[in-house]
Amino acid sequence: MAKLYFYYSAMNAGKTTTLLQSAHNYSERGMRTLILVPTLDHRAGSGTVASRIGLSASATAFDRGADLHALVGADIARHGPLHCVLIDEAQFLARDQVWQLGEVVDALGVPVLCYGLRTDFRGELFEGSQYLLAWADELVEIKTICHSGSKATMTVRVDEHGRAVNEGPQVEIGGNERYVSVSRAQFKRITRGEDRVEPVRPPGG
C-alpha cells in the first residue's frame, strides 16, 4: 500500500545520499522513479540533486506554484507506470503541495518519499516540514551528531567566525560554511552568544 514518508533531520545527516540510494534501489529492480527538487535550491544546478559525498542524479525542478499531483499525473501519462516519487529539500514545499503529494499517494497509488530539514536556524518549523509532520503516514528521523558528541537535532546559522546569526530570512541557501547541526543544548548556548561553533570549511577553504 502506497504511503507518504517524511525523512527529516538537521543539516549534514545524509538526507540526499539516502534519497539517491533509495532511487538506485528502485532502479536496480527495474522500477521507475521521479525525483523532484524545488527551484529554490540551485546549489547543484537546476534540475539536479547532489550529495556532499559526490553522488548526483537528474531531477525535475518545480516552483512553489506547481501542482505536484498534476505534475506526477502528467509524467505517468507521458512515460508510463511510476513506482516512487522522491522529493529533495522537502522543507521548501508549500502547504498545498504537501496535500497534493498526499493525493499522489491516495489517488494515484504511488509512494512518495520526502527528505528535508525539520526546523530552520531559529528552531522553527519550515512550512513544508510542518505539514509533512502533520500529514505523512510515516516519519523517519535521519540522525547526525553534534560537535559535543550528543545527537544533533537543530541547525544554527553562523557567520565566518562561527557565531550565531539570529536575524535574517528563513531561507538563505548555503552549505556547511553557513549552517551547522547541533544539539538543543548547544543551540541554546550558541544562539545566546555564550559559545561559537567552527563551521565546516569546503575543501581548499
C-alpha positions as CSV (number, residue, x, y, z in Angstrom):
1,M,0.0,0.0,0.0
2,A,1.4,3.4,-1.0
3,K,2.4,5.8,1.8
4,L,3.7,9.4,2.2
5,Y,7.0,9.3,4.1
6,F,8.9,12.2,5.7
7,Y,12.6,11.6,6.3
8,Y,13.8,14.5,8.4
9,S,17.0,15.6,10.1
10,A,19.3,18.5,10.9
11,M,21.9,19.6,8.3
12,N,24.6,17.2,7.1
13,A,22.8,14.0,8.1
14,G,23.0,12.5,4.6
15,K,19.4,13.1,3.5
16,T,20.2,13.5,-0.2
17,T,22.6,10.5,-0.1
18,T,19.7,8.4,1.4
19,L,17.4,9.7,-1.3
20,L,19.8,8.8,-4.1
21,Q,20.3,5.3,-2.6
22,S,16.6,4.8,-2.5
23,A,16.3,5.8,-6.2
24,H,19.1,3.4,-7.0
25,N,17.4,0.6,-5.2
26,Y,14.2,1.1,-7.2
27,S,16.2,1.3,-10.5
28,E,18.1,-1.9,-9.8
29,R,14.7,-3.7,-9.6
30,G,13.6,-2.2,-12.9
31,M,11.2,0.2,-11.3
32,R,10.8,3.8,-12.5
33,T,11.2,6.8,-10.1
34,L,10.7,10.5,-10.4
35,I,13.0,12.8,-8.4
36,L,11.6,16.3,-7.7
37,V,13.6,19.3,-6.3
38,P,12.4,22.9,-5.5
39,T,13.8,25.5,-7.9
40,L,14.7,27.4,-4.7
41,D,17.8,25.2,-4.3
42,H,20.3,25.8,-7.2
43,R,23.4,24.5,-5.4
44,A,23.8,21.5,-7.6
45,G,22.4,23.3,-10.7
46,S,18.8,23.4,-11.8
47,G,17.2,20.0,-12.1
48,T,19.9,18.1,-10.2
49,V,20.2,16.7,-6.8
50,A,23.7,16.1,-5.4
51,S,25.0,14.8,-2.1
52,R,28.1,16.0,-0.2
53,I,29.9,12.7,-0.9
54,G,29.7,13.2,-4.7
55,L,26.6,11.3,-5.7
56,S,24.1,13.0,-8.0
57,A,21.1,12.4,-10.2
58,S,18.9,14.3,-12.6
59,A,15.7,15.7,-11.2
60,T,12.6,17.7,-12.2
61,A,12.6,21.2,-10.7
62,F,9.4,22.8,-9.5
63,D,8.4,26.1,-8.0
64,R,6.0,26.9,-5.1
65,G,3.1,27.4,-7.5
66,A,3.4,23.9,-9.1
67,D,0.6,21.4,-8.7
68,L,2.6,18.3,-7.8
69,H,-0.4,15.9,-8.2
70,A,-0.9,17.2,-11.8
71,L,2.9,17.1,-12.4
72,V,3.1,13.4,-11.4
73,G,-0.1,12.5,-13.3
74,A,1.4,14.1,-16.5
75,D,4.6,12.2,-16.0
76,I,2.7,8.9,-15.8
77,A,0.7,9.8,-18.9
78,R,3.9,10.6,-20.8
79,H,6.2,7.8,-19.6
80,G,4.1,5.0,-18.1
81,P,3.8,3.4,-14.7
82,L,5.7,5.1,-11.9
83,H,6.8,3.3,-8.8
84,C,8.0,6.0,-6.5
85,V,8.3,9.8,-6.2
86,L,11.2,11.2,-4.3
87,I,11.4,14.9,-3.1
88,D,14.7,16.5,-2.1
89,E,14.7,19.6,0.2
90,A,11.1,18.9,1.2
91,Q,11.1,21.7,3.8
92,F,10.6,24.2,0.9
93,L,7.2,22.7,-0.1
94,A,4.2,24.8,0.2
95,R,1.2,23.6,2.4
96,D,-0.9,22.9,-0.7
97,Q,1.9,20.9,-2.3
98,V,2.2,18.6,0.7
99,W,-1.6,18.0,0.3
100,Q,-1.1,17.3,-3.4
101,L,1.6,14.7,-2.5
102,G,-1.0,13.0,-0.4
103,E,-3.2,12.9,-3.4
104,V,-0.3,11.2,-5.4
105,V,-0.3,8.5,-2.7
106,D,-4.1,8.2,-2.2
107,A,-5.4,8.7,-5.8
108,L,-2.6,7.5,-7.9
109,G,-1.3,4.8,-5.6
110,V,2.4,6.0,-5.9
111,P,4.5,6.1,-2.7
112,V,6.1,9.5,-2.0
113,L,9.4,9.8,-0.1
114,C,10.2,13.3,1.1
115,Y,13.6,14.3,2.6
116,G,14.2,17.6,4.4
117,L,15.0,19.6,7.4
118,R,12.6,19.8,10.3
119,T,13.4,23.3,11.6
120,D,15.2,26.4,10.5
121,F,18.1,28.4,12.1
122,R,15.7,29.9,14.6
123,G,14.4,26.5,15.7
124,E,11.1,27.0,14.0
125,L,9.3,24.6,11.6
126,F,9.6,25.2,7.8
127,E,6.1,25.3,6.1
128,G,6.7,22.0,4.2
129,S,8.1,20.2,7.3
130,Q,5.1,21.4,9.4
131,Y,2.6,19.8,7.1
132,L,4.6,16.7,6.4
133,L,4.9,16.1,10.2
134,A,1.1,16.6,10.3
135,W,0.0,14.5,7.3
136,A,2.7,11.9,6.5
137,D,1.9,8.3,7.1
138,E,5.5,7.5,8.2
139,L,8.0,9.8,10.0
140,V,11.7,8.7,10.0
141,E,14.5,10.6,11.7
142,I,17.9,10.5,10.0
143,K,20.4,11.0,12.8
144,T,23.6,13.0,12.9
145,I,26.0,14.1,15.6
146,C,26.7,17.5,17.3
147,H,30.3,18.5,17.9
148,S,29.6,17.9,21.6
149,G,29.0,14.2,20.9
150,S,25.3,14.4,21.5
151,K,22.6,13.8,18.9
152,A,22.2,16.9,16.7
153,T,18.5,17.9,16.3
154,M,18.8,21.5,15.4
155,T,20.6,23.7,12.8
156,V,22.3,27.0,13.6
157,R,23.2,29.6,11.0
158,V,26.7,31.1,11.7
159,D,28.9,33.8,10.4
160,E,32.6,33.5,9.3
161,H,33.6,33.5,12.9
162,G,31.3,30.6,14.0
163,R,28.9,32.9,15.9
164,A,25.2,32.6,15.6
165,V,23.2,34.7,13.1
166,N,19.8,35.1,14.7
167,E,18.2,37.5,12.2
168,G,17.5,37.3,8.5
169,P,15.2,35.5,6.1
170,Q,14.2,31.9,6.9
171,V,15.5,30.7,3.5
172,E,19.1,31.5,2.7
173,I,20.7,28.8,0.6
174,G,24.1,27.6,1.8
175,G,26.0,24.6,2.8
176,N,28.4,23.6,5.5
177,E,30.0,27.0,5.6
178,R,26.8,28.7,6.8
179,Y,24.9,26.0,8.7
180,V,26.0,23.6,11.5
181,S,24.0,20.8,13.1
182,V,24.0,20.9,16.9
183,S,22.2,19.5,19.9
184,R,19.4,21.5,21.5
185,A,21.6,22.4,24.5
186,Q,24.4,23.7,22.1
187,F,21.8,25.5,20.0
188,K,20.7,27.5,23.1
189,R,24.3,28.3,24.1
190,I,25.3,29.4,20.6
191,T,22.2,31.5,19.9
192,R,22.6,33.2,23.3
193,G,26.2,34.2,22.3
194,E,27.7,32.0,25.0
195,D,29.6,29.8,22.6
196,R,30.6,29.5,19.0
197,V,31.0,26.6,16.6
198,E,33.6,26.3,13.8
199,P,31.8,25.9,10.5
200,V,32.9,23.1,8.2
201,R,35.1,24.6,5.6
202,P,34.9,23.4,1.9
203,P,38.0,21.7,0.5
204,G,40.7,24.3,-0.1
205,G,38.7,26.8,2.0
